[in-house]
Amino acid sequence: MKLGNLWIYQKERFPLARTVPLLAVFSAASISVSAQLAGRPLPSGWGFLAAFVTALLIFFQMRVCDEFKDLDADRRFRPDRPIPRGLISLRAVMGLGVLSLPLTALAAGAWHPPLLWLLGVVWVWLALMTAEFGVPAWLGARPVLYLVSHMAIMPLIDLLLTAFEWMPGGGPAAALALFLALSFVNGCVLEIGRKIWAPQSEIAGVESYSALWGPGRAAWVWAVFVALSFGILMALAVLTDAVAVALPAGGAGAVACAVAAWRHARAPTIATEKRLDLLAGLWVFLCYALAGFAPILTGMF
């Protein structure tokens, strides 16, 4: 396996320039929200680092599982992807995924060994997702149920990441369920946002939400998930006394998403499609940044 090919692979299938900042904010916000809701001080920087490494490796493992699960479809309908076109082998990618497993366990267990059982729960769900829960044809014929079953891993990952704070800290706050719900909704924002395409971008044999619902309706479904995410964010802001920061910043982001959805619904193009995908990532980044750090900023002023 050539390092140059591996670098190209990550740029196309696991872009670190986009993934690292998002997961850094996601993992740090998870710890911060858990502490804020419980009225506890933040853990040391080592806890934040361990949670980030754990999150990064889990998301890479999710990519590896997708490569395995989607290989046949990629060969048939997306031969330009790295594995079908021969840039890198599936065996090499899976080898890296297997290698990442003990590193993930080390990162979590070194901080707090009981975290390993929650990590095991995440891995079990990931394995079930990869196997399509044993009913691939049945699940594939029900796209909404497919979305829900696969996005359920997001609150499980967030339960693990928040546990870096609450497990050694004495237990989770009751309101932490709101933050786990936010993770599920934001997962849907990302997933739907990346699969809303202009008509000319649709690929025969490849499912998209724009093909399922039409580009206009899909854009508005995405906007509804953004609005739901904003509502949960504001509920968390009320609980952590951070409305003064979260409301204007989050409101501006939600409006920008709504405008992008309207433009795509009115006239779907490749440019509006890319804008939705970009805004999906930016919205989730902003949402977690506000949930995790708006209470801290509010307290400084």
Salt bridges, closest charged atoms under 4 A:
GLU12 OE2 - ARG85 NH2 2.71
ASP66 OD2 - ARG63 NH1 3.79
ASP66 OD1 - LYS69 NZ 3.86
GLU67 OE2 - ARG13 NE 3.10
ASP70 OD1 - LYS69 NZ 3.06
ASP74 OD1 - ARG78 NE 2.98
ASP74 OD1 - ARG81 NH1 3.20
GLU132 OE2 - LYS69 NZ 3.81
GLU132 OE1 - HIS150 NE2 3.27
GLU165 OE2 - ARG40 NE 2.69
GLU191 OE1 - ARG194 NE 2.99
GLU191 OE2 - LYS195 NZ 2.96
ASP277 OD1 - ARG18 NH2 3.72
